[in-house]
Amino acid sequence: MTQDTFRLSPTLTGIFSAVCGLTVANIYYAQALVGPITHDLAIAPRWAGIIVTLTQLGYGAGLFLIVPLSDRAENRRLILLTMTGLVLSLAGAASSPSATAFMLCSVSVGLCSVTSQILLPLATHFVPPAMRGRVIGNIMGGLITGIMLSRPLANAIAAGLGWRAVFWISALAMALVGAVLWRVLPTYAPEQRLRYSALLASIGRLLLDYAPLRRRIAYHGILFAVFNMFWTAVPLMLHARFGLGQGGIALFALAGAGGALAAPLAGRLADAGYTRSATWGAIGAVGLGALVSGWAVGAGWLVLLAFTAVFLDAGVQTNHIVSQRVVYSLNDAARGRLNAAYMTAIFLCGAAGSSAGAALYSLGGWWGFALAATLLCLADLAFFATENGRSREGTPAQPPG
């Protein structure tokens, strides 16, 4: 199937959504399995965190080094190659005889899990601009669900079959996903043929040329940092304050997955021209959710805390989707590099948030997180208020550079 005859149907949108969710989940399995992995591979407790860190570093490297290739290489081939690498990496992690082997495979798993960040911009090439936000929202709904369900799913499988089974089952799932993509993906060959070094160098030029790109990185970078602060600190607090074990924490994470329901609505709001309103509401919702969570924890109201988790997640996902629509609309020929610049920066902000979350909780309790998160959101709102444009976002701020 060629790019001239291909049209993205609702069924294919659903397939793309499921693929993105299944693929991105691989980044988060190790977070739920740190205990059994470190025990089985005789990793010292002080090095346990490196298991998660290496996977995330691999993903960050893939965002910067692989995703920009979608502006130069034939996309179908690039996606199938990354899927093949992911299958082999997962199988390697599952069969690792030593800590060193597992850590090398962890980097590779992260590196090859960027398939979803190639597939999502590709999908927007095959829909009219007026439907772009809706498609992004629908596909991102699957991706977000994959993130939120990855930890409880890994816990459930590991409880019955051991931690290695999680990676074996995922390797099989990725092989099946690859077969489906081989059947349904069209060929898509970008017209430009920049050298790889020039391709990477041009990412910096895009950051200079497009003010909306810089602003969207700032808006969502702050919210994603808050998101990671919350989900890093909340398991520690749930155990200490409410006495929850792994099962209870997993159920709480499932409740938070309800925020994924906001994704399709966010896409429709962006298509209808409500990008600014959605951004105001999203940042405000995250700040309010963080503040209310402080009172919920102090009063011992677990149900209210679960509602604030849904509220916070919905705000983060709404802002992410409207931001992606803005970024993808800046320059069709540079969509892969725009996505690489946006996602790499967002990922770095999220990594900083993960580190800060545990530290804030350790130093100031849950209010340490709640107050810091609220202040960050207020700063985000203040910066957003300085934006001048009153028209619909999504058109280039400057001519393509």
N, C-alpha and C positions, 0 to 999 in steps of 0.2 A: 504494500500500500504506500502511495507516494504522498508527499505533503500537499500536492495540489488537489487531491481527491478526498483527503481525510477530513472528517468532521467529528468533533467530540460530542458524542451522544450522551444522554443521561446515564446509560448503562456503563459506558466507558469512564465517565466521571466517577461513578461508584467504584469501578475497578481501580482507577488511579488513587482514589481516596484510601481504599483498603491496602494497596501496595505501599503507599507512603506511611500509613500507620504501622504496618508490619515491619517495614524497613527501619524506621527511626527507633522503634522499640529496642533494637539491639544495643543502642548506646546506653540504655538504662538497666539492663538485666543485672550487670555486675553490682550495681548499687544495692540491690536486694540480696545479693549472694556473697557479700564480702566475708561474713563469718565463716561459712563452710568452705569457701575457696581458700582463705588464709590458713584454716586448720588443715585441710587436705594437702596443700602444697607447702606447708611448713613455712609460711611467710610470717615474719615477726609482726606483732600488733602495731608497732610504730610505722610499719610500711604498708599497712592495710589500705590506707587511703589512696595509695599510688595506683591500685587496680582501677579505680574509677577515674582518676586523673588521666592515666595514659589513654583510656578510651576516648575521653573528651578532647585530649590533645590531638589524637588522631583525627577526630571529627573536625576540629578546628583547622588542621592542616588540609584536610580534604576540601573544606569550604573554600580555602584560598587557592589551592593548587589544582584541584580537579574541576570544580564547578565552572570556573571561567572558560574551560575548554568547550563548554556547550555553545559558546559564541564562535567557535572555530571548527570543531569536529562534528561529524555526523552524529546526531544525538542518539539515535536508536542504538548504534554500535557502542557509544560511550556508556549508555545505561546498562546494556547487557554485559559489558566488560566489568563494570563496577559490581553488578550482581554476582558475576562469577567469582570475583575476588572476595565478596562478602561470604559466599557459601564456603569457599576454601578456608577463609579466616575463622569462621564459626566452627568448622570441623576441626581446625587446628586447636582452637581454644578448648573444645570438648575433650580432645585426646591429649592435651598437654601433659607431659610427664614431669615437668618442673615449673618452678615459679618464673624463671627466665623465659621459657617457651610460652607460657600463658601471657606474660606481659607483652611480648612481641606480637602475639596474636591479637591482644587487646587493642594495640595501636592500629593494627591492620583492620580490625572490625570497625573502629571509629572512622578510619580513612575511607573505607568502602561504603559506609552507611549514608554517604551524601547523595545516593541515588534519588532520594525524595526531593532534594534541592535542585536536581536537574529536571526531574519529571514535572514538578509544579510549574516552573516558567515555560516549559515546553507546551504544557496543556493550554496556556493562555494564548499561544500562537494560533490556535485552531478554533477560537470563539470570537465573536464580534466584541469590540471594545465595550459596548454597553452591557455585556454580560460577564465581563472579566472579573468583577468583584464577586459575583455569585459563584462562579467556578472556583475561584481561589478559596472562598468560604467553605464550599462543599468539600473540596479536597483537604483543606486544612482541618476540617472537622474530624476526618479519619486520622490525620497525622496526630492531632492533639489527643484523640482517644487512645492511639497507640502508646503515646508517652505516659498517659495517666494509668493505663491498664498494665503497663510492662512490669512494674514492681509487684503488684499482687499476683499477676500471672506467674512470674518467676518464683515467688514464694510458694505458690500452690504446687507447681511442678516439682520444685526441689524438695518439698516436704514428702512427696510420695516416691520420687524416682532419683533424687540426688541432683546436685547442681550441674553435673556434666550433661544430664538429660535436657536441661534448658537449652544448652547450646546445640546439642544434636537435633532436637526438635526444631529449633529455629533454622538450622542449616537446611533441613528438609523443607521447611516452609519457604525459605528463600529460593531453593531450587524450583519449587512449584511456581512461585511468583515469577521467576525468570522465564519459565516456560510460557506462562500466560502473556508476559510482556513480549516475548518473541513472536507470539501470534498476533497481538493487537497493535503494537506500536508501529507508527508510520516512519518512513525515513524523513529526516529533516536535516538538510545540509545548509548551514549558514553561508552567505555569499562571501564574507570576508575571510582572508587567509593570513592573518597576522602571525608573525613568529611568536612562539610561546613566551619568550622573554618580553616582547612588546605587548603581548596580551596582558601579562601580569602587571607590567608597568602602567598600562592604561587605566588600571583600577584607581590609582592615585589621581589621575587626570579627571576621572568621573566624579570623584569626591570633590574636587575643586570646581568642576563645571556646574554641578547640580546642587543648589541650596536645599531643595526638598529632600534629597538623599541625606544630606548632613543632618537636617532637622529630624527626619524620621528615625535616623539612627539614635539621636539624642532622646527623642520622646520614648521610643520603645526600649532603648538600652536601659533607661532608668526603671521602667516597669518590669522588664525581664530580670533585672537585678533583684527587685523586690520579690518577684515570684520565686526566684531561687533561694533568697533569704528565708522566705516562709517555709518552703518545702524541705530545706535543710534543717531548720530549727524545730519544726513542728513534731517530728518523730521523737526528738529528745524531750520536748515538753510533754507530749502525750504520755510517755512512759513515766516521767517524774511527777506530773501533776495529776494525771487520771489513772495511772497504773496500768496502761494498756500494753499488751504484748505485741508480738509481730502480727498476729492475726487481726487484732483490733486496729492497729496502725494501717494495715492493708485495707480494711473496710473503710477507714477514714479517707484513705487515698481514693477509693472508689467513689465516695461521695463527692470529692473534689472534681472527679471526671465529669460531673454534670456541667461544668463550665464550658465544655466542648460544644454544648448545644447552642451557644451564642455564635459560633462560627458562621453558619449559613446566613443568619440574620445580619451579621456584620457585613458580609459581602453584598447583600442586597441594599443595605444602607449606603455603602460606598457607591454602588452603581446608580443610586437615586440622587447622588450629589450631597449626601449628608456626612461627608468625611470629617469636616470640622466639628459638627455636633457629636458625632460618634467618638471623636478623639477627646473632646471635653468630658463626655460622659464616662469614657473608659478610664481615663486617668483619675477622675473624681471617684469612680467606683472602687478602684484599687486602694486609694488613700483612705476612703471611708471604711472599706473592709478591714484594712490593717488596724485602724483605730478601734473599731468595734471589737476586733479579736482580742485586744488588750482587756476590755471589760469582760468579755466572755470567759477568758481564762481566769481572770481574777475572781469571778463569781462562780466558777466551776460549771458553766453552762456548755456542755459538750455539743449539744444540738445546735446552739447558736454559733459556736465556733465552726461547725461543719457548714452552716449557711454562709458564714463569712468566707470560707474557703471557696465555695462555689461562686460567690460574688466577686472575689478577687480574681479567680481564674477566668471568669467570663470577661472581666474588664481587660485583662492582659491579652486574651485571645482576640477580642474585638479590635483593640488597638493594633495588634500584629497584622490582622487581615487588611484593615484599611490602609495601614502603612505599606504592606506589600503591593496593594493595588496602585498606590501612588508611585512606588519605586519602579514597578514593572512597566508603567506607562511613560516613563521618562524618555526611553530610547529603545525601540524594538530591536535594533541591531546589537545592542549591548546588554540585553536583558540578563544573560548569564553572569556577566561581570558586575552589573548592578546588584544582583542577588548575592553574589559572593562578597561584595563590599558590605552590604547591609547585614547579612547573616554572620559574617566573621566578626564584625564589630559587636553585634548583639550577643553572640556567643561569648565573647570576652567579658562583656558586662555581666552576663549570667554567671560566668565562672567566678568573677569578683563577688557577686552576690552570694554564691554558695559558701565562699570562705568567710564572708562577713556575717552570714546568718548564725553559724555556730558560735562565732566569737561574741556577737552581740548578746545572744542568749546566755552564754557563759558569764559575761560580765554584768549584764543588767537584767537577767530574767526575761520573761516574755515581753514586758513593757519596754525592755531595751530594743527588741525588734520592732514592736508596734510603733513606738515614737520615731525611730529612725526611718521606718518605711513611710510613715505619714509625712514627715518632713521632706523626704525625697519626692513624694508625689506633689506636695505643694510647690517645690522648686520646679518640677516638671510642668505644672500648670502655669507657673509664672513665665517660664520660657516659652510655652506654647502661646501665651497671650501676646507675645511680641511679634508673632507672625502677622504679616501684613495682608496676605491674599484673602479676599472675600469670595472669590469665585471657586468653582470646583477644582480641587486638586487633581492631579493626574496628568497634567500637560507639562512639557518640559519648561523648567525655569529659565533655561538658556538654550541656544541651539546646540545640538550634539557636538561634542568636542572631538 
